[in-house]
Amino acid sequence: MTDRCQLNLRLDGRRDLLETIKDVAAAEGLSVNAWVVRTLEIAANQAISEPTPQSQTQVSEISDIEPVLDNLLDSKLDTLLAAKLAGIEERLGKLSA
């Protein structure tokens, strides 16, 4: 005797989806139940095998990097601003001469 588990799936307002599932299952020679179980199993296995989007370690590494990136960006912006201002001062000097 097998252990019977049951999942009731409501497709409210999605008769089109139900009909598509029936057609696909029939085309593959499966019952709707067998096709849905197989499809859910494939999706669940893929979800398990894919890495998680961000682990706690990754989050802490990102927060450790943030101050370093902020300092680099500030330094880069300071350099760019100084160069831009020098160019403006040079042009103003030429205009007033």
SVG drawing of the C-alpha trace seen along z (x, -y; Angstrom):
<svg xmlns="http://www.w3.org/2000/svg" viewBox="-13 -91 58 93">
<polyline fill="none" stroke="black" stroke-width="0.4" points="0.0,0.0 1.4,-3.4 1.4,-6.5 -1.3,-8.7 -0.7,-12.4 -3.1,-14.8 -2.7,-18.4 -5.8,-20.2 -5.0,-22.8 -7.5,-25.5 -7.3,-27.2 -9.9,-29.9 -10.5,-31.8 -7.8,-29.7 -9.9,-27.2 -7.5,-27.9 -4.6,-26.7 -6.4,-23.5 -7.3,-22.8 -3.7,-23.4 -2.5,-21.0 -4.9,-18.4 -3.8,-18.7 -0.1,-18.6 -0.5,-15.6 -2.5,-13.7 0.0,-14.5 2.7,-13.0 0.6,-10.0 0.2,-10.9 -2.7,-11.5 -3.2,-15.1 -2.1,-14.0 1.1,-12.2 2.0,-15.2 1.4,-17.8 3.4,-15.6 6.3,-15.2 6.3,-18.9 6.3,-19.9 9.1,-17.5 11.2,-18.9 10.6,-22.5 11.3,-21.6 14.6,-19.8 15.7,-22.8 14.9,-25.2 17.0,-23.0 19.9,-22.7 20.2,-26.5 22.3,-28.5 20.4,-30.8 20.4,-34.5 22.4,-35.8 23.7,-34.0 24.4,-35.7 28.1,-35.6 27.7,-37.4 25.6,-40.1 28.3,-40.7 31.0,-40.8 29.1,-43.4 28.6,-45.6 32.4,-45.2 33.1,-46.5 30.8,-49.4 33.1,-51.8 36.0,-50.9 33.9,-51.7 32.7,-54.9 36.2,-56.1 37.3,-55.2 34.4,-56.9 34.9,-60.0 38.6,-60.1 37.7,-59.6 35.0,-62.3 37.5,-64.7 40.0,-64.1 37.4,-64.6 36.0,-67.7 39.5,-69.2 40.3,-68.6 37.0,-70.1 37.5,-73.2 41.1,-73.6 39.7,-73.5 37.0,-76.1 39.6,-78.4 41.9,-78.1 39.0,-79.1 38.0,-82.0 41.7,-83.1 41.7,-83.2 38.5,-85.1 39.6,-87.8 43.0,-88.2"/>
</svg>
